[in-house]
Amino acid sequence: MSTASSPFQITHTITLPTQPTEPVTVVAAFGVSDADFRLVLLLLITSLLMSHPAFNYLS
């Protein structure tokens, strides 16, 4: 089922280690499917992890 027909908007809140008291809410545009939103979240989290100084040895 497409999210576009849903009366609610998909959101997800992420707490970043650099700002633990200020969570970030990611909001999907209307019409974005749940599966696409989860994929984008996965890519976002992966990007954040890979840019962390602990992963600098991979560069």
mmJSON file of the N, C-alpha and C atoms, coordinates in Angstrom:
{"data_MODEL":{"atom_site":{
"group_PDB":["ATOM","ATOM","ATOM","ATOM","ATOM","ATOM","ATOM","ATOM","ATOM","ATOM","ATOM","ATOM","ATOM","ATOM","ATOM","ATOM","ATOM","ATOM","ATOM","ATOM","ATOM","ATOM","ATOM","ATOM","ATOM","ATOM","ATOM","ATOM","ATOM","ATOM","ATOM","ATOM","ATOM","ATOM","ATOM","ATOM","ATOM","ATOM","ATOM","ATOM","ATOM","ATOM","ATOM","ATOM","ATOM","ATOM","ATOM","ATOM","ATOM","ATOM","ATOM","ATOM","ATOM","ATOM","ATOM","ATOM","ATOM","ATOM","ATOM","ATOM","ATOM","ATOM","ATOM","ATOM","ATOM","ATOM","ATOM","ATOM","ATOM","ATOM","ATOM","ATOM","ATOM","ATOM","ATOM","ATOM","ATOM","ATOM","ATOM","ATOM","ATOM","ATOM","ATOM","ATOM","ATOM","ATOM","ATOM","ATOM","ATOM","ATOM","ATOM","ATOM","ATOM","ATOM","ATOM","ATOM","ATOM","ATOM","ATOM","ATOM","ATOM","ATOM","ATOM","ATOM","ATOM","ATOM","ATOM","ATOM","ATOM","ATOM","ATOM","ATOM","ATOM","ATOM","ATOM","ATOM","ATOM","ATOM","ATOM","ATOM","ATOM","ATOM","ATOM","ATOM","ATOM","ATOM","ATOM","ATOM","ATOM","ATOM","ATOM","ATOM","ATOM","ATOM","ATOM","ATOM","ATOM","ATOM","ATOM","ATOM","ATOM","ATOM","ATOM","ATOM","ATOM","ATOM","ATOM","ATOM","ATOM","ATOM","ATOM","ATOM","ATOM","ATOM","ATOM","ATOM","ATOM","ATOM","ATOM","ATOM","ATOM","ATOM","ATOM","ATOM","ATOM","ATOM","ATOM","ATOM","ATOM","ATOM","ATOM","ATOM","ATOM","ATOM","ATOM","ATOM","ATOM"],
"id":[1,2,3,4,5,6,7,8,9,10,11,12,13,14,15,16,17,18,19,20,21,22,23,24,25,26,27,28,29,30,31,32,33,34,35,36,37,38,39,40,41,42,43,44,45,46,47,48,49,50,51,52,53,54,55,56,57,58,59,60,61,62,63,64,65,66,67,68,69,70,71,72,73,74,75,76,77,78,79,80,81,82,83,84,85,86,87,88,89,90,91,92,93,94,95,96,97,98,99,100,101,102,103,104,105,106,107,108,109,110,111,112,113,114,115,116,117,118,119,120,121,122,123,124,125,126,127,128,129,130,131,132,133,134,135,136,137,138,139,140,141,142,143,144,145,146,147,148,149,150,151,152,153,154,155,156,157,158,159,160,161,162,163,164,165,166,167,168,169,170,171,172,173,174,175,176,177],
"type_symbol":["N","C","C","N","C","C","N","C","C","N","C","C","N","C","C","N","C","C","N","C","C","N","C","C","N","C","C","N","C","C","N","C","C","N","C","C","N","C","C","N","C","C","N","C","C","N","C","C","N","C","C","N","C","C","N","C","C","N","C","C","N","C","C","N","C","C","N","C","C","N","C","C","N","C","C","N","C","C","N","C","C","N","C","C","N","C","C","N","C","C","N","C","C","N","C","C","N","C","C","N","C","C","N","C","C","N","C","C","N","C","C","N","C","C","N","C","C","N","C","C","N","C","C","N","C","C","N","C","C","N","C","C","N","C","C","N","C","C","N","C","C","N","C","C","N","C","C","N","C","C","N","C","C","N","C","C","N","C","C","N","C","C","N","C","C","N","C","C","N","C","C","N","C","C","N","C","C"],
"label_atom_id":["N","CA","C","N","CA","C","N","CA","C","N","CA","C","N","CA","C","N","CA","C","N","CA","C","N","CA","C","N","CA","C","N","CA","C","N","CA","C","N","CA","C","N","CA","C","N","CA","C","N","CA","C","N","CA","C","N","CA","C","N","CA","C","N","CA","C","N","CA","C","N","CA","C","N","CA","C","N","CA","C","N","CA","C","N","CA","C","N","CA","C","N","CA","C","N","CA","C","N","CA","C","N","CA","C","N","CA","C","N","CA","C","N","CA","C","N","CA","C","N","CA","C","N","CA","C","N","CA","C","N","CA","C","N","CA","C","N","CA","C","N","CA","C","N","CA","C","N","CA","C","N","CA","C","N","CA","C","N","CA","C","N","CA","C","N","CA","C","N","CA","C","N","CA","C","N","CA","C","N","CA","C","N","CA","C","N","CA","C","N","CA","C","N","CA","C","N","CA","C","N","CA","C","N","CA","C"],
"label_alt_id":[null,null,null,null,null,null,null,null,null,null,null,null,null,null,null,null,null,null,null,null,null,null,null,null,null,null,null,null,null,null,null,null,null,null,null,null,null,null,null,null,null,null,null,null,null,null,null,null,null,null,null,null,null,null,null,null,null,null,null,null,null,null,null,null,null,null,null,null,null,null,null,null,null,null,null,null,null,null,null,null,null,null,null,null,null,null,null,null,null,null,null,null,null,null,null,null,null,null,null,null,null,null,null,null,null,null,null,null,null,null,null,null,null,null,null,null,null,null,null,null,null,null,null,null,null,null,null,null,null,null,null,null,null,null,null,null,null,null,null,null,null,null,null,null,null,null,null,null,null,null,null,null,null,null,null,null,null,null,null,null,null,null,null,null,null,null,null,null,null,null,null,null,null,null,null,null,null],
"label_comp_id":["MET","MET","MET","SER","SER","SER","THR","THR","THR","ALA","ALA","ALA","SER","SER","SER","SER","SER","SER","PRO","PRO","PRO","PHE","PHE","PHE","GLN","GLN","GLN","ILE","ILE","ILE","THR","THR","THR","HIS","HIS","HIS","THR","THR","THR","ILE","ILE","ILE","THR","THR","THR","LEU","LEU","LEU","PRO","PRO","PRO","THR","THR","THR","GLN","GLN","GLN","PRO","PRO","PRO","THR","THR","THR","GLU","GLU","GLU","PRO","PRO","PRO","VAL","VAL","VAL","THR","THR","THR","VAL","VAL","VAL","VAL","VAL","VAL","ALA","ALA","ALA","ALA","ALA","ALA","PHE","PHE","PHE","GLY","GLY","GLY","VAL","VAL","VAL","SER","SER","SER","ASP","ASP","ASP","ALA","ALA","ALA","ASP","ASP","ASP","PHE","PHE","PHE","ARG","ARG","ARG","LEU","LEU","LEU","VAL","VAL","VAL","LEU","LEU","LEU","LEU","LEU","LEU","LEU","LEU","LEU","LEU","LEU","LEU","ILE","ILE","ILE","THR","THR","THR","SER","SER","SER","LEU","LEU","LEU","LEU","LEU","LEU","MET","MET","MET","SER","SER","SER","HIS","HIS","HIS","PRO","PRO","PRO","ALA","ALA","ALA","PHE","PHE","PHE","ASN","ASN","ASN","TYR","TYR","TYR","LEU","LEU","LEU","SER","SER","SER"],
"label_asym_id":["A","A","A","A","A","A","A","A","A","A","A","A","A","A","A","A","A","A","A","A","A","A","A","A","A","A","A","A","A","A","A","A","A","A","A","A","A","A","A","A","A","A","A","A","A","A","A","A","A","A","A","A","A","A","A","A","A","A","A","A","A","A","A","A","A","A","A","A","A","A","A","A","A","A","A","A","A","A","A","A","A","A","A","A","A","A","A","A","A","A","A","A","A","A","A","A","A","A","A","A","A","A","A","A","A","A","A","A","A","A","A","A","A","A","A","A","A","A","A","A","A","A","A","A","A","A","A","A","A","A","A","A","A","A","A","A","A","A","A","A","A","A","A","A","A","A","A","A","A","A","A","A","A","A","A","A","A","A","A","A","A","A","A","A","A","A","A","A","A","A","A","A","A","A","A","A","A"],
"label_entity_id":["1","1","1","1","1","1","1","1","1","1","1","1","1","1","1","1","1","1","1","1","1","1","1","1","1","1","1","1","1","1","1","1","1","1","1","1","1","1","1","1","1","1","1","1","1","1","1","1","1","1","1","1","1","1","1","1","1","1","1","1","1","1","1","1","1","1","1","1","1","1","1","1","1","1","1","1","1","1","1","1","1","1","1","1","1","1","1","1","1","1","1","1","1","1","1","1","1","1","1","1","1","1","1","1","1","1","1","1","1","1","1","1","1","1","1","1","1","1","1","1","1","1","1","1","1","1","1","1","1","1","1","1","1","1","1","1","1","1","1","1","1","1","1","1","1","1","1","1","1","1","1","1","1","1","1","1","1","1","1","1","1","1","1","1","1","1","1","1","1","1","1","1","1","1","1","1","1"],
"label_seq_id":[1,1,1,2,2,2,3,3,3,4,4,4,5,5,5,6,6,6,7,7,7,8,8,8,9,9,9,10,10,10,11,11,11,12,12,12,13,13,13,14,14,14,15,15,15,16,16,16,17,17,17,18,18,18,19,19,19,20,20,20,21,21,21,22,22,22,23,23,23,24,24,24,25,25,25,26,26,26,27,27,27,28,28,28,29,29,29,30,30,30,31,31,31,32,32,32,33,33,33,34,34,34,35,35,35,36,36,36,37,37,37,38,38,38,39,39,39,40,40,40,41,41,41,42,42,42,43,43,43,44,44,44,45,45,45,46,46,46,47,47,47,48,48,48,49,49,49,50,50,50,51,51,51,52,52,52,53,53,53,54,54,54,55,55,55,56,56,56,57,57,57,58,58,58,59,59,59],
"pdbx_PDB_ins_code":[null,null,null,null,null,null,null,null,null,null,null,null,null,null,null,null,null,null,null,null,null,null,null,null,null,null,null,null,null,null,null,null,null,null,null,null,null,null,null,null,null,null,null,null,null,null,null,null,null,null,null,null,null,null,null,null,null,null,null,null,null,null,null,null,null,null,null,null,null,null,null,null,null,null,null,null,null,null,null,null,null,null,null,null,null,null,null,null,null,null,null,null,null,null,null,null,null,null,null,null,null,null,null,null,null,null,null,null,null,null,null,null,null,null,null,null,null,null,null,null,null,null,null,null,null,null,null,null,null,null,null,null,null,null,null,null,null,null,null,null,null,null,null,null,null,null,null,null,null,null,null,null,null,null,null,null,null,null,null,null,null,null,null,null,null,null,null,null,null,null,null,null,null,null,null,null,null],
"Cartn_x":[0.847,0.0,0.883,0.548,1.328,1.069,2.085,1.948,1.117,1.071,0.34,-1.133,-1.706,-3.108,-3.321,-2.263,-2.333,-2.582,-3.382,-3.661,-2.526,-1.479,-0.377,0.905,1.843,3.137,4.175,5.09,6.113,7.199,7.54,8.612,9.449,10.666,11.538,12.454,12.629,13.491,14.791,15.893,17.24,17.943,18.581,19.399,20.859,21.487,22.885,23.803,24.914,25.847,26.394,26.48,27.038,26.053,24.764,23.759,22.664,23.01,22.078,20.81,20.829,19.638,18.766,19.191,18.437,18.218,17.22,16.967,16.587,16.886,16.58,15.43,14.404,13.279,13.388,13.355,13.396,11.958,11.496,10.114,10.113,9.351,9.247,8.269,8.559,7.627,6.396,5.247,4.042,4.253,3.827,3.967,5.16,6.08,7.238,6.763,7.097,6.675,7.469,6.907,7.571,8.91,8.936,10.173,11.242,10.877,11.846,12.354,11.459,11.856,12.855,12.601,13.535,14.889,14.894,16.158,16.941,16.263,16.93,17.474,16.703,17.197,18.445,18.439,19.607,20.83,20.644,21.75,22.221,21.287,21.635,22.454,21.993,22.698,24.069,24.153,25.445,26.401,25.904,26.735,27.22,26.33,26.725,27.791,27.61,28.588,29.937,29.918,31.166,31.909,31.201,31.871,32.366,32.082,32.535,34.051,34.751,36.227,36.744,35.96,36.421,36.612,35.974,36.066,37.043,37.833,38.775,39.803,40.07,41.064,40.594,39.305,38.779,39.06,39.388,39.609,40.911],
"Cartn_y":[-1.18,0.0,1.231,2.21,3.434,4.34,5.025,5.953,7.163,7.482,8.656,8.589,7.393,7.264,7.261,7.278,7.233,8.628,8.746,10.065,10.597,9.832,10.287,10.382,11.124,11.29,10.456,9.85,9.0,9.883,9.613,10.334,9.342,9.754,8.951,9.917,9.693,10.556,9.839,10.555,10.014,10.868,10.213,10.93,10.764,11.87,11.847,11.919,11.213,11.237,12.631,13.455,14.803,15.78,15.427,16.281,15.418,14.704,13.745,14.365,15.641,16.282,16.942,16.887,17.505,16.497,15.64,14.649,15.314,14.636,15.125,14.287,14.959,14.251,14.317,13.149,13.042,12.816,13.656,13.587,13.279,12.264,11.898,12.84,13.123,13.894,13.022,13.665,12.908,12.126,10.894,10.057,9.12,9.332,8.44,7.166,6.035,4.765,4.478,3.648,3.246,2.579,1.726,1.023,2.006,2.993,3.992,4.835,5.181,5.972,5.204,3.907,3.098,2.99,2.892,2.834,4.131,5.254,6.55,6.681,6.23,6.261,5.403,4.238,3.365,4.048,4.68,5.396,6.574,7.287,8.426,7.968,6.925,6.426,5.891,5.18,4.673,5.824,6.857,8.023,8.696,8.826,9.436,8.597,7.287,6.409,6.468,6.456,6.46,7.79,8.864,10.157,10.372,9.415,9.499,9.297,10.046,9.938,8.524,7.681,6.314,5.525,5.976,5.281,5.95,6.888,7.595,6.66,5.543,4.614,4.009,4.118,3.57,4.497,5.732,6.709,6.466],
"Cartn_z":[0.0,0.0,0.0,-0.768,-0.879,0.312,0.742,1.857,1.463,0.175,-0.292,0.096,0.176,0.523,2.034,2.785,4.239,4.799,5.862,6.442,7.321,7.524,8.366,7.557,8.108,7.443,8.19,7.45,8.053,8.67,9.924,10.605,11.405,11.698,12.553,13.295,14.575,15.385,15.669,15.44,15.644,16.686,17.649,18.622,18.222,17.913,17.483,18.693,18.665,19.799,20.081,19.055,19.241,19.852,19.851,20.484,21.112,22.19,22.787,23.368,23.679,24.249,23.19,21.916,20.836,19.701,19.836,18.787,17.462,16.374,15.031,14.49,13.968,13.379,11.859,11.233,9.777,9.319,8.395,7.924,6.433,6.049,4.635,3.936,2.686,1.872,1.61,1.424,1.117,-0.173,-0.175,-1.349,-1.295,-0.347,-0.199,0.495,-0.08,0.515,1.78,2.63,3.866,3.56,2.529,2.157,1.699,0.893,0.433,1.597,2.509,3.675,4.53,4.738,5.531,4.849,3.521,2.784,2.953,2.847,3.023,4.442,5.439,6.824,6.985,6.375,6.441,5.824,4.678,4.03,4.873,5.481,6.34,7.548,8.206,9.391,9.009,7.894,7.421,7.141,6.495,6.196,7.477,8.452,9.735,10.436,10.42,11.064,10.36,9.03,8.277,8.387,8.693,8.847,10.277,11.158,12.539,12.582,13.441,13.513,13.749,14.394,14.645,13.361,12.276,10.995,10.023,10.495,9.628,8.988,9.6,9.039,7.718,7.419,6.169,4.983,5.249,4.171,3.461],
"occupancy":[1.0,1.0,1.0,1.0,1.0,1.0,1.0,1.0,1.0,1.0,1.0,1.0,1.0,1.0,1.0,1.0,1.0,1.0,1.0,1.0,1.0,1.0,1.0,1.0,1.0,1.0,1.0,1.0,1.0,1.0,1.0,1.0,1.0,1.0,1.0,1.0,1.0,1.0,1.0,1.0,1.0,1.0,1.0,1.0,1.0,1.0,1.0,1.0,1.0,1.0,1.0,1.0,1.0,1.0,1.0,1.0,1.0,1.0,1.0,1.0,1.0,1.0,1.0,1.0,1.0,1.0,1.0,1.0,1.0,1.0,1.0,1.0,1.0,1.0,1.0,1.0,1.0,1.0,1.0,1.0,1.0,1.0,1.0,1.0,1.0,1.0,1.0,1.0,1.0,1.0,1.0,1.0,1.0,1.0,1.0,1.0,1.0,1.0,1.0,1.0,1.0,1.0,1.0,1.0,1.0,1.0,1.0,1.0,1.0,1.0,1.0,1.0,1.0,1.0,1.0,1.0,1.0,1.0,1.0,1.0,1.0,1.0,1.0,1.0,1.0,1.0,1.0,1.0,1.0,1.0,1.0,1.0,1.0,1.0,1.0,1.0,1.0,1.0,1.0,1.0,1.0,1.0,1.0,1.0,1.0,1.0,1.0,1.0,1.0,1.0,1.0,1.0,1.0,1.0,1.0,1.0,1.0,1.0,1.0,1.0,1.0,1.0,1.0,1.0,1.0,1.0,1.0,1.0,1.0,1.0,1.0,1.0,1.0,1.0,1.0,1.0,1.0],
"B_iso_or_equiv":[0.0,0.0,0.0,0.0,0.0,0.0,0.0,0.0,0.0,0.0,0.0,0.0,0.0,0.0,0.0,0.0,0.0,0.0,0.0,0.0,0.0,0.0,0.0,0.0,0.0,0.0,0.0,0.0,0.0,0.0,0.0,0.0,0.0,0.0,0.0,0.0,0.0,0.0,0.0,0.0,0.0,0.0,0.0,0.0,0.0,0.0,0.0,0.0,0.0,0.0,0.0,0.0,0.0,0.0,0.0,0.0,0.0,0.0,0.0,0.0,0.0,0.0,0.0,0.0,0.0,0.0,0.0,0.0,0.0,0.0,0.0,0.0,0.0,0.0,0.0,0.0,0.0,0.0,0.0,0.0,0.0,0.0,0.0,0.0,0.0,0.0,0.0,0.0,0.0,0.0,0.0,0.0,0.0,0.0,0.0,0.0,0.0,0.0,0.0,0.0,0.0,0.0,0.0,0.0,0.0,0.0,0.0,0.0,0.0,0.0,0.0,0.0,0.0,0.0,0.0,0.0,0.0,0.0,0.0,0.0,0.0,0.0,0.0,0.0,0.0,0.0,0.0,0.0,0.0,0.0,0.0,0.0,0.0,0.0,0.0,0.0,0.0,0.0,0.0,0.0,0.0,0.0,0.0,0.0,0.0,0.0,0.0,0.0,0.0,0.0,0.0,0.0,0.0,0.0,0.0,0.0,0.0,0.0,0.0,0.0,0.0,0.0,0.0,0.0,0.0,0.0,0.0,0.0,0.0,0.0,0.0,0.0,0.0,0.0,0.0,0.0,0.0],
"pdbx_formal_charge":[null,null,null,null,null,null,null,null,null,null,null,null,null,null,null,null,null,null,null,null,null,null,null,null,null,null,null,null,null,null,null,null,null,null,null,null,null,null,null,null,null,null,null,null,null,null,null,null,null,null,null,null,null,null,null,null,null,null,null,null,null,null,null,null,null,null,null,null,null,null,null,null,null,null,null,null,null,null,null,null,null,null,null,null,null,null,null,null,null,null,null,null,null,null,null,null,null,null,null,null,null,null,null,null,null,null,null,null,null,null,null,null,null,null,null,null,null,null,null,null,null,null,null,null,null,null,null,null,null,null,null,null,null,null,null,null,null,null,null,null,null,null,null,null,null,null,null,null,null,null,null,null,null,null,null,null,null,null,null,null,null,null,null,null,null,null,null,null,null,null,null,null,null,null,null,null,null],
"auth_seq_id":[1,1,1,2,2,2,3,3,3,4,4,4,5,5,5,6,6,6,7,7,7,8,8,8,9,9,9,10,10,10,11,11,11,12,12,12,13,13,13,14,14,14,15,15,15,16,16,16,17,17,17,18,18,18,19,19,19,20,20,20,21,21,21,22,22,22,23,23,23,24,24,24,25,25,25,26,26,26,27,27,27,28,28,28,29,29,29,30,30,30,31,31,31,32,32,32,33,33,33,34,34,34,35,35,35,36,36,36,37,37,37,38,38,38,39,39,39,40,40,40,41,41,41,42,42,42,43,43,43,44,44,44,45,45,45,46,46,46,47,47,47,48,48,48,49,49,49,50,50,50,51,51,51,52,52,52,53,53,53,54,54,54,55,55,55,56,56,56,57,57,57,58,58,58,59,59,59],
"auth_comp_id":["MET","MET","MET","SER","SER","SER","THR","THR","THR","ALA","ALA","ALA","SER","SER","SER","SER","SER","SER","PRO","PRO","PRO","PHE","PHE","PHE","GLN","GLN","GLN","ILE","ILE","ILE","THR","THR","THR","HIS","HIS","HIS","THR","THR","THR","ILE","ILE","ILE","THR","THR","THR","LEU","LEU","LEU","PRO","PRO","PRO","THR","THR","THR","GLN","GLN","GLN","PRO","PRO","PRO","THR","THR","THR","GLU","GLU","GLU","PRO","PRO","PRO","VAL","VAL","VAL","THR","THR","THR","VAL","VAL","VAL","VAL","VAL","VAL","ALA","ALA","ALA","ALA","ALA","ALA","PHE","PHE","PHE","GLY","GLY","GLY","VAL","VAL","VAL","SER","SER","SER","ASP","ASP","ASP","ALA","ALA","ALA","ASP","ASP","ASP","PHE","PHE","PHE","ARG","ARG","ARG","LEU","LEU","LEU","VAL","VAL","VAL","LEU","LEU","LEU","LEU","LEU","LEU","LEU","LEU","LEU","LEU","LEU","LEU","ILE","ILE","ILE","THR","THR","THR","SER","SER","SER","LEU","LEU","LEU","LEU","LEU","LEU","MET","MET","MET","SER","SER","SER","HIS","HIS","HIS","PRO","PRO","PRO","ALA","ALA","ALA","PHE","PHE","PHE","ASN","ASN","ASN","TYR","TYR","TYR","LEU","LEU","LEU","SER","SER","SER"],
"auth_asym_id":["A","A","A","A","A","A","A","A","A","A","A","A","A","A","A","A","A","A","A","A","A","A","A","A","A","A","A","A","A","A","A","A","A","A","A","A","A","A","A","A","A","A","A","A","A","A","A","A","A","A","A","A","A","A","A","A","A","A","A","A","A","A","A","A","A","A","A","A","A","A","A","A","A","A","A","A","A","A","A","A","A","A","A","A","A","A","A","A","A","A","A","A","A","A","A","A","A","A","A","A","A","A","A","A","A","A","A","A","A","A","A","A","A","A","A","A","A","A","A","A","A","A","A","A","A","A","A","A","A","A","A","A","A","A","A","A","A","A","A","A","A","A","A","A","A","A","A","A","A","A","A","A","A","A","A","A","A","A","A","A","A","A","A","A","A","A","A","A","A","A","A","A","A","A","A","A","A"],
"auth_atom_id":["N","CA","C","N","CA","C","N","CA","C","N","CA","C","N","CA","C","N","CA","C","N","CA","C","N","CA","C","N","CA","C","N","CA","C","N","CA","C","N","CA","C","N","CA","C","N","CA","C","N","CA","C","N","CA","C","N","CA","C","N","CA","C","N","CA","C","N","CA","C","N","CA","C","N","CA","C","N","CA","C","N","CA","C","N","CA","C","N","CA","C","N","CA","C","N","CA","C","N","CA","C","N","CA","C","N","CA","C","N","CA","C","N","CA","C","N","CA","C","N","CA","C","N","CA","C","N","CA","C","N","CA","C","N","CA","C","N","CA","C","N","CA","C","N","CA","C","N","CA","C","N","CA","C","N","CA","C","N","CA","C","N","CA","C","N","CA","C","N","CA","C","N","CA","C","N","CA","C","N","CA","C","N","CA","C","N","CA","C","N","CA","C","N","CA","C","N","CA","C","N","CA","C","N","CA","C"],
"pdbx_PDB_model_num":[1,1,1,1,1,1,1,1,1,1,1,1,1,1,1,1,1,1,1,1,1,1,1,1,1,1,1,1,1,1,1,1,1,1,1,1,1,1,1,1,1,1,1,1,1,1,1,1,1,1,1,1,1,1,1,1,1,1,1,1,1,1,1,1,1,1,1,1,1,1,1,1,1,1,1,1,1,1,1,1,1,1,1,1,1,1,1,1,1,1,1,1,1,1,1,1,1,1,1,1,1,1,1,1,1,1,1,1,1,1,1,1,1,1,1,1,1,1,1,1,1,1,1,1,1,1,1,1,1,1,1,1,1,1,1,1,1,1,1,1,1,1,1,1,1,1,1,1,1,1,1,1,1,1,1,1,1,1,1,1,1,1,1,1,1,1,1,1,1,1,1,1,1,1,1,1,1]
}}}
